[in-house]
Every structure is written in structure tokens, then in C-alpha cells.
Amino acid sequence: MTELGGFQDRVARIDLSDGEVAYESIDDEDAKKYIGARGLGVKYVFDQGPDVDPLGPDNLLAFMNGPLSGTQVTMSGRIAVCTKSPLTGTVTDSHHGGWSGARLKWSGFDGLLFEGQADDPVYAVVEDGEVELRDASHLWGNGVHETRETIEEEVDGSYGKNLSIMAIGPGGENEIKYACIINEDDRASGRGGTGCVMGSKNLKAVVVKSSTKMPQPADPETFREGHQQAMQAIQESEVTAPNEGGLSMYGTNVLMNIGEEMDGLPTKNGKYTSTKAMREAEGVDIDAERVSGENVRENILVDEPTCHSCPVACKKEVEVQTMHKGEEMNVRTESYEYESAYALGPNSGHTDRDAIALMIERCNDMGVDTIDTGNMMAMAMEMSEEGKLEEGDLEWGDTETMIDLIDRIARREDDLADLLAEGPRRVADRKEAHDNSLAVKGQTIAAYDPRCMKGMGIGYATSNRGACHLRGYTPAAEILGIPEKVDPYEYEGKGELTAQFQDLHAISDSFDICKFNAFAEGIEEYVTQYNGMTGRDVTEDELLEAGERVYNLERYYNNLVGFDGSDDSLPERFLEDGIRGQGASEGEYCELDEMKAEYYEHRGWVDGVVPDEKLDELGIDIGPGTGVSSEGGAAVSGDD
């Protein structure tokens, strides 16, 4: 057990196969070594065994909060969902905001560990330190929004006051490889197929009911000092300042115009580095400004909801009236995010603002990741153009077909939808279409072009969960100058910079607090708040080592599955012999090999593999070891 402050020292282990629920404490050493949320969740998944089938009963689905979740710490409304990904085959963790992470803590839990597979659909109800499974057969086939409304009536709770509902839609039920879990209608654990795993277990929803019972810090004076320092930093930041900073005013989509001006916005499946470049080359009517945060705020913004303990309010709720197949439709939804708008818009060859809002709403209701859904359609458009897609044609910017295709994919309604539901790696393998894929380790890239932002290139390549901007958010330095400005086009030094961001974000994900606090806070604020809440007395170096330990544990897991440096790759079009950048990124490509060499040297890895000496250095004493030494030469354990 652990007596650290911030923990409830209670985890529920739910065997869906027999409906049994057991309760256990958290190992104190694990709590100190892996912090919580992401770190502890990955440790639980590792203990289950890396060789499990992602869609089999032995795969673990862990809902985890951290020692700072649900506390007074600013932006502490996050929760991590950890599992083995059916999309990538790697370990993955996917986070969402809102109130469910805080309510899970307030209900008496640090985590919920689901294993096995229910014979019939069920949903879990968490309240007052207990977990109950209820029949969900009547909910199966429903979208997320209808599911939430029905459950709210059944559990006699009040959505938005004492009730959170994390649910899957038809996408998860039909095991779409990039299906996601939607919290409170519009906030997604979007990446890695966590909803697909949930669907494979016949688990329709996780319902958390709780009043507000915030944990109190073990060392109030230290915590107060750190909290005040963090609040001041957030209020003074040009990015996070409430009602003033770019993130607070425009949400994540504040980056749309910035990415466009830098020629760092992948467009038309990454063929172009901006909509301007596409417009000038092809003479088409496309302009990223139409889907920017500024445009959204001026024309369709209706509300600015926020998450637990967050003054920034980056979520932008929009309402649009749009025509679809001759029918006028009213759509109101959150999550008009930069990544969603990029993938469903410019990267798919159009900038129809209102159609994107409708697509986002449908992705949320169907429970599929907006990034992979948009990028899969862009991939299909390019394959159609090249005559590779026998299942049906899909034209660039055909928004009417795109809108319908989201539902078709989620329900696997036809051959094209069924194909795209399998994700980029399987589509590329079946259709010899690897040249058309923007994926790394089976997961597609976000809205940052690696020909422009070189740190994002090495970040995509070395992310442990497949292409991801949130493992190590180097655009903070490359675009925003946080903690200091670096040249986005310079590749030297980006390997080390990326590793540092990755370790820092592993800490915040394990706390679990929003990454956006890193636009204002740093390791000093992290240490003081963590020590104050838990009662520990760790140094900055010790906390950074914990972040490094979490990142290496994930890499170690992936190594045991069979991943190595050959998987730390990028789509060919971003490399030297691919498609060079245009405009402000004229002639640019991503110098991946040079950055990988620097990155591996900094990490102490051997061709992408964690050597046993590194495991020993970090105190990772589980599993068989990789069989690799710092001298190199040995094979990854389990490889032929």
C-alpha cells in the first residue's frame, strides 16, 4: 500500500469474464517510481504481459488518475487510459479532460483495471468506493450522445454536476482500430484505439458518480507555495492567460493560421506544406484561415466550457447551420480543435468550416478518432486518384461523402468503410499503398509538418505510441519560444530537445495534469506541487528521472513486442527523396537519420532498443530484459 498524499490507495480490478470485482492497494515503490496515471497505468499493462492480443481477454484496459488529479492543482482534470493498442501493437496511453478523472478520484479510486471479456454488453458504475456492472444490451448500437442521455436517467445522476460518463459508440463496438472513448459527449481519449479495446470487452461505458471531495495536500505549506507560483505563471503567460492568452481565446486552433504562415500545415495528404501552396499549384479554392481559431471565434462560437480546476477554458463549443444532401442541419459541438480541423479539412483537400463541425460531431457520436479518421480519408482520396482503391472512389474535398463515410466506417457498412476501419498500416499492406500513408508505427501524424518543424519529425518517429505530437511537444519551442525559441528548420540539437520534452510530458501525464500547463509552468512548479501534495521531498533531477523511467518502460515494452530502430521512421514524402516543402519551407525535408543518431545517443539506446544497463540504471527490474547491451549486437528478447 501507499500512504502518499494525493492517492486513495484503492484500485478496482474488474474481471469482465465472470463479473467479479476485487479491490487492491497500490504498491508504494511503484507509486514513487512511476508517479501515477500514465506511468502506473503502463506498469499495470506491462505486468499483464507484452505478448497479449490487443483484442483478446488478457489485454488490460486501465483507467488511471494521478496524485494531482482532482485536486486544487490547475488543469488537473485529466485521466489516462492505458492498454496495448490494436492500431499500432505498441503500449499506448490516451488522455481526456473534463471531470471524469477528478470524479474517479473523488469516488475513492486511483484506477480501474478491466480484464477479460463480458459475454453480453455491460457498463460499469463507480460510486462511493464500489464498482457495479450493469446490463448494457439496450445501449449497444447507440451513439455516444444517446448512450449518455439514457445512462443519465438510469443512474439517477446529474450530468455535469455529479456524473461523468465515458462511453464508446458504434466505432468501438465494431472494433474500428482507431475507435476512441468519449467523455461527456465531446472529449476524447482519441488515439491508439482505446475504444476498440473497450468494444472488444463488451464494455459500453464507465460511469462515475461522485460529489466533490478534493484530496488535501500532505504538506500544505509547500503545496500552497507551488500552487501560487503555478497560478502566477499561467496568468502571466501569453499563451494561457485567462481570457487573454492565445489558447484561452482561440483554443488549440489558434495554431491554424500560424502553421499556415510557416508552411508547416500538412495539406492534401501531406503533399503540400500549406493550403496556400496547394491553391497556387492547383488553382483550387482552399484557405486555412476559414477554419482557424480566429474565424471560429468570430462566427460560430457559442460557449467556452472548461475542465476541472482550469481557468484557461481552451474548449470552444460551436454551433452551425449547414446543408447536407439538401437537408438543413443544426450542429452544436465542442472540440473544434486544431488537429481535428487539420485532418478533416486541409489534409483532406478542403476548408469548409461548417462541414468540419458536422464531421467532428459525427466522429464524437460514432466514437472514432478525428485525426485518424480524417487522415484515413485523405489516404483514400490519394489512393483513388492513383487507381489503387477498387472499393469505391473518394474525391478530394468531397465533404458530403466524407460526412456519410464517418458513419459507414464506424458501422463497417460496406467494403470501402470496412477497409478504412482497419487503419493505415493494414490498408497500406493490403493495397501496396505505403507511399500513401502518413503513419508511424500504424498511427497517423498530427498537424505539424516535419519538413518545417524538425523537432516534430524526430518526435513522430520516436513516439512510443505511434506518430504523436503530444509525446514531446517541440512546437512549444519551435513556434512559441517556450522555454526558449529554437529555429524550427534546424535539425541539430532536436534529438536531445525532443527527449527532454518527452520526459517532461511523461511527468505531467503521470500526475495527470493537462500538457497545456507546460506553456507556463516548468519542472520547478511541478516538483513543488508534487512534493506538497504527496509529502515527498524529491529534487528536480529525481522527478525528471521518473519521467525518463516512464518513457523507457514504454520503449522496453515495445522492444519486447518486437519494435526497434527500424520502426522509428517517417513517411517517405517527408524525407530527402520525397516531396520537398514549399513557400516558407521551400526545399526543406526532414533530416531524420541525423536526428535519430543524436536522439539515441542522448537516450543511451542501441538502435531504438533500451539496453539492459539502462534498465538497471533506471531501476526497471521487471520482465526479461531486452538482451541488448550498450556495446550493441544482441537481439531483442523474443526475436527470431
N, C-alpha and C positions, 0 to 999 in steps of 0.2 A: 504494500500500500504506500501511498504518498501523502505526506502532510503539508505539501507545498501549498501556499495560498493561491487562489485562483482556480484550483481544482475541486471538483466534487468527489473525486476518488471513487467514481462509480461508472462502470461501463456495462451496457447490456449486450449479451451475446445471444442473438436470436437465430435458432435453427429453423428455417422455414420448412424443412422437410417433415419435421414432426411437430412443429408448432411450439416447441419448448423454448423458454426464455430463462437464461441464467445471468446472474449478476456477479461482477468481479471488480476487484480494485485495480489500480494502475501501479505497475512496478515503479518504485521510486527511482531506481537507477535509469530506467527508460525515460521517465519524466524529465530527468535532469539532462540526459544525453541528447534526447530528440525533441525536447521542448513541449510539443503538443500538436494538435490539429494535423497538418501535413506530415510533420516528422514522425509523430507517433502513429498516424494512420498508415504511412508507408511501412513502418516497423511491423505493425499487425499484418499487413498484406504480405510482407516478406516472410514472416513466421508461418504463414499459410502455405508457402512454397511457391517458387517462381514457375514451376512447370505445370501449373493448373491450366485447364481450359478456361478462357475468359468467360465463356457462356455455360460452363459446367457448374455443378453444385458445390465444388470445392473452392471456387473463386470467392474471395471475401469482398464484401461491399461495406466500407467503413464510413460512417458519417461522424466526423470528429470536430469538436471545437477545441480551442486552446486556452491557456491560462489567462489570457487577456480578453477572450470572447465574452460578451455580455457584461462587461464592466464599464466603469466610467471612462476608460481609455477611448480617445477619439477614434472613430471609424472602426469600432470593434464589433461590428455586426456580421462578421463573416463565418462561414462554415466550410470545411473541406470534405470532399467525397473522394475516397481513395480506393483503388481497385486495380486489377490487371485489365488493360484496355483491349476490347475486341477490335478496335480500329487499328491499333499500332502493334499490339503484342507486348508493349512495354508496361511498366508500372505507370500509373497516372494518378494525378490528383486534380480535381476541378472544384472551384470555389464559387459560391454565390453570396450576395449580400441580402439585405432586407432585415428580417427579425428572427429567422428560424435558428440561427446559430446561438443568438442570445437566449432565445426561449428554451433551447435544448439545455443550456447551462442552468437556467432558472428552474427548469423542471427537475433538476437533480442529476444531470448526466454530463459526462465528458465525451461520451461516444456511444454509438450504436453499431454493432458488428453483425451484419446479416450474412449468413451462410446457408447452404442447402438450396432447395427449390420447392416451393409450395405446389401441391397438386392442383389447386384451384387459386384464382386470384385473391389476394388479401391486401389489406392496408394495415399499417401499424399506428396505434395511438399511444403517445407518450404523455404521461401526466403524473405528477407527484411521485417521481422515482420509480414508476412502474411502466411496463410496456405490454400492451394488449394487441393481439392480432384479430382483425375482423374481416368478414367476407367482403370481397370487392367484385364479385362476379357481375353485379349490376352496373359497375363502373367501367368494365372492360370494353374497349372500343370508343370510349368517350374522349373528347379533347380535354386538355388541361383545365380550361375555364369552366366547363360544365362539371368536371370532376370536383373542382374546388367548391363550387356552389352546392353540390349535393352533399359533400362531406361536411361542410359547414353546418348544414341543417341536422345531420345525423349525430354529430358530436356535441351539439348544443353549445357551440362556441361563437365567438365574435371575431371574424376575420379582421385583422388589422389592430385588434385590441388585446386579445389574449390567445390568439390562434395563428399558427403558421402551418401551411400545407405544402409539402414538397412532393410533386407528382410527375408521372410520365404521361405522355399522350400515346396515340397510335404508333408513333415512331419507335418508342421503347418497346411497346407490346410486340411489334413486328420485327424487332431486333435490327433496326436500321443501325449500321455500325457507328454512326455519329449522332445517335439519339442522345438527348440530354435530359436532365432533371430540371423542372421549372418550379421555382419557389414563388409563392404569392403572385401568380399569374404571369409575370414578365421577367423574372430574374433567374438566370440560367447557370447551373453548373454545366457549361456548354460543351467543353472539349473532352475528347477521348472516349466517348461512347458510354459514359456512366449510366445514362438512361437505358441503353441497350442491355447492360448487365442487370439493371433493375427489372427490366421486362423479362429477361431470361429466368429470373427467380419468381415470376408471377407476383411481384410486389408493385402494386399500383401507386401507392402513396405512403409517405411518412408524415404523420400529423402530430404536431407538438402543441400542447395546451398548457399555458402557464401564466401566472401573474408575474409582475416584475420583482425579482429577488436578486439584485446585483450582488456578486461576491465583494467582500470588503478586503482591502489590502492587508497583508500580514505586517507590513512596515508602513504605516500611514504617512509618516513624515517624508520618507524617501519617495513614496508614490506621489504625494502632493507636489513635491518639487519637480518630479519628472513630468507630471501631468500639466502643470502650469507652463513649464518650458515647452512642451509639445504644442499646447494650445496657442502660445505666443507665436511659435514658428509657423503654424498653419494659418493664423490670422495675418501674418506679415508676408506670406508667400504670394507672388504674383499669379501663381497657378491655383492655389487652394483657398485663398482669402474668401470667406463667405460673402456672396452677392457682389463680388468684385473680380476675383481671380478667373482666369480663362476656363478652368474646369467647372467652377461653380456657375458661371454664366452660360456656358455653351455645352457642358458635358464633354465626354470624350471626343465628340465630333468637332470640337474646337480645332482638331488636327487636320481636318479635311482640306481646308484652304492652305494650311501650312505645307502639308505633304504635296499638294498640287504645285505650289510655287517652287518647292525644292526639286521638282521632278523626282519625287520619291513615292508616288502613289501608283502601285501596280494597276494597270488598266488593260482591258481586253485579254484576260488570262496572262497578264504579265508581259505581253508583247511590247507595251508602251510603259513609260515611266510617269505619264500624266495624261489626263483627258485632253489637255491642250495638244500634246504630241499626237494623239490619235486624231483629233479634229483636223490638225494641219496636214497629216499624212493621208487621211481618207476622206476629208471634206464632210464629215458627219456632224450632226448637231448634238454635241455632248459637252458638258461643262460641270466640273466638280462643285462649283460654287452653289449650284442649285440644291445640292444635298448636304451642304455644310451646316455646322452648328449655328452659324450666324443666320443663315436663311431659315432654318428650323425655328429658331427663337423668334424671329420677326414675323413669321407667317402661320405656324401651326402649333406652337407651344401652348399647352393649356394648364399644365401643373408641373411642379418640381418636387416630387416626393423624395424622401430620404431614407436612410437606413438607421439602425440603432446607433445612437451616440455620434451622429455625423452632422456637422454644421455646413458641410460643403454642398450637399444636395446636387450631385452630378447627374442624377437620373432626370431625363427630360421626357415628360409624358406629352404625347401629341394627339391631335385629332384631325382627321382629314375626311373630306367628301371626295370620293373618286369613282370613276366609272370602270366597271369590269364586265365585259361581254354585254354591253348595253344596259347594265343594271347599275344604278347609283348606290354606292355603298358608303356607310359611315363607319370609320375605323378609329378607335381610341386605344392607344397602346403606349407602354413605356419602351425603353431600350432602343431608341433611335440612336444607336451607338456608332462610333466611327468604324469599327470592324464590320458590323452588320451592313452599314450603308456602303462600305467599300465592296464587300463580296457580292452583295445582291444588286449593286449599282455599277460603278465604273468598271470593276473587273469583269462584269457580265455585259459590258458594252452599252450602258445607258446611264442617264442621270434623272430618271423620273422620280422625283421626291415622294409623291403621294403613293405611287405604286410600291415603292420600297417600304413605306409604312405598313401597307397591307401585307406585304411579304413577311415582314418582321412579325406581325401579329399572327400570321398563319404558322410560321416556324414555331413560335411560342406555344400556340394551341396544339399543334401536332407534336411538339416536343422534339425538335431537331435543331442541331447547332446551326446558327445563321451563317457562320464563317464557312464551314464545310459544305453546307447546302448551296450557298452562292457560288463557291469555288467549284463544286462538282458540276453545276450547271454551266459555268464558264468553260470547264474542261469539255463538257459535252458539246457546247457550241463550236469549239475549235475542232473537235473530232468530226462533227457534222460537216464543217467546212472542208475538211480533208477527206471526206468519204469513208470514215472509219466506223460510223455509227449506223449499223443496219437496223437497230431497234426503233429508229424514228429520228427525224430531223429536228434540230433546235437552232433557231436563228439568233444572231447577236441582238440583244436588246429587246427580244420578244417578251414583253412584260406580261401579257395576257397568258401566254403558255407557261411562263415561269411561275405565276401565281397558282395556277392549277397543278403544276408539276410538284409543288411542295406537298400538297395533299396526296397526290398519287405516289410520291416516293414514300411518304410516311405509312401508307397502306399497301405498298407494293402492288399497285393496281394493274400494271402492265409491264411488258418486257423492258422498256426503257427505264421506268421507275425502279423496277426490281434490280436492274443493273447498277444504276446510280446509287441505290441504297447500300451497296457493298463498300463504298468508299474508294478513294483514288488509287490505292495500290492494287486492289483486286481488279478494278476496271482496266488499269494500265496493263496488268498481266494478261487478262483475257483478250484484250483488244490490241496488244502490242502498241500501246499508246503512252509509254513512259515519257515521250517527248512532250505530251500534252498535260502532264501532271505538275502541279505546283506543290507537291507534298514532300515532306521529310519524314522518314520512318512511318509513312502512311497517313500523316496528318497535314493539312494544307496550311500555307503561310497566312499571316495576317497582313495588315495594310501598310507595311513598311518595305520599300523596295531595297533589297541588299546591294543593288548597283549604286545606290545613293547613300544608304546608311550601312556602312561596312560592319559596324558592331552587330547590327541585326542579322547580318549574314552568318557570322560565326555563332550568334545566338540561336538562330533557327537550327543550324547544323548540329549543335551540341546539346540542344534541349533534350532532357531525358524523357519527355512525353511526346516527342514529335514536334514539328515546326510550331513555335510559340514565341510570342513577343513578351509574355509575362514571366518567363523563367528568369530572364535577365534583361530588364528594360533599359537598354543602352540609349534609346532615343531621348531619355531624360537628359543625358549629357550631349548627345549629338544634335538635338533640336532645342531643348530648353535650357541647356547650360547648367544642369544640376548633377552633381555638386559643382562642376565646373565645365565650361564649354570645351568641346573637342571637335575637331574637323570631321564631319560625317564621311568625307571621301577618303580620309586617311585610314589605312588598314593597320599600320604598325601601332602596337600598343592595345589594339582592340581585343586580342585574346585575353590578356590579363584583366582589362576593364570588364569584359563580359563575365569572367569568372567571379569577380568581386560583386557585380550586380546579382549574379545567380545565388551566391551565398547569402547576401543581404536579404533577397526576396524569400529565400528558404526560411529565414528567421521570421519575417513578417507573416508568411503563410502558416507558420507553425504557432504563432502567437494566438489566434488568427485575426489579423487586422488588415484593413484594406491597403493594397500596394500604393494607392494614391497618397498616403501619408508620407511616402518617401520623396515626394516633391517638396516637402518642407522639413521633415524630420530626418535624423540620421542615427548612427549607432549609439551616440551619446544619449539621446532621448529614449531609444529602445532599452538600453541597459538600465537606466534609472527607473523606468516604469515597470520593467520586468522584475527587477530586484524588489521594488516596493510592493508589487502585488504578491510575489511568491515568497518573499522573505529571504531570498538567496542574496549572495554578495559576489556575483560573477563580474569579471572585468570585461571590457570591450573585446579583447582578444579571445577570451573564453567563449563569449557569445558568438563571435564570428566563426570560431572553430566548430561550434554546434551547427551553424548554418552549413559549413563545409561538410560536416559529418552527414547531414541530411542529404546533401546533393550527391555525395559519394555513395551513400547507401542505395539511393535510386539507381545510380550508374552500375553499382555492383549487382543489383537485381537484374538489370538489363543484360549485363555481361553473362550472367548465369543462364539467361534465356537464349543467348547467342549473339547479342549485338556487340559490335566493336567499332573501330575507327572507320571502317568502310561504310558504316551506316550514318556517320556524321557527314552528310553530303548536302548538296543543294540541287535544285532543278537545273539542268544543263543551260537553260536560256539565261541564267544569271551569271554564268562563268565566262571565261575568256573566249571560248569558241562559240558562245551563244549569241544572244541579241544584246548589243550594246545600248546603254542608256541614251536618252535624248534630252534636248533642252538644257537645263542647268546641269543635267547628268550626262551630257554629251560624251559618248565614247567610253563611259565607265562600265566596269564589270566588277564582280566580287572576287578578290584575291583570297580564295578560301584556303588553299594549301598552306600559304604563308601564315595565315591566322591560326590554323589548326596546330601547326608546329609550335607556335608561341603559347597557345592555349594549353596543349598537352604538357609542355614543359612547366608551365605555372602550376597546373593541377598535379603534376607528378604521375601522370598516367602513361601507359605504354600503348600506343596506337588505339586510344579510346578505351582501354581496359584499366581498371583500378588494380595496381599490383598489390600483392599481399602485404608488403611493407607499409603501404599507405593505409590499408585496413587496420593494421596494428597501430600505426601512429595515431589514428583517429578513434581507436578503441571500438572498432566494429568487429565484434567477436562472435558473430553468428554465421551460419552457413559454412560451406566447404572451402571458401576462398576461391579466387579465380584461377589459381595455378600459375599466375604471371608474376614475375619478379621485376624489379626496376632495371635489371640487366636485359630484360626482354627475352623473347624466344619461346616461352612456354605458351601452351594453348589455353583458351578459356575452358574451365571445367565443364564437362558435358559435351564439348565439341568433338566431332569425329577427327 
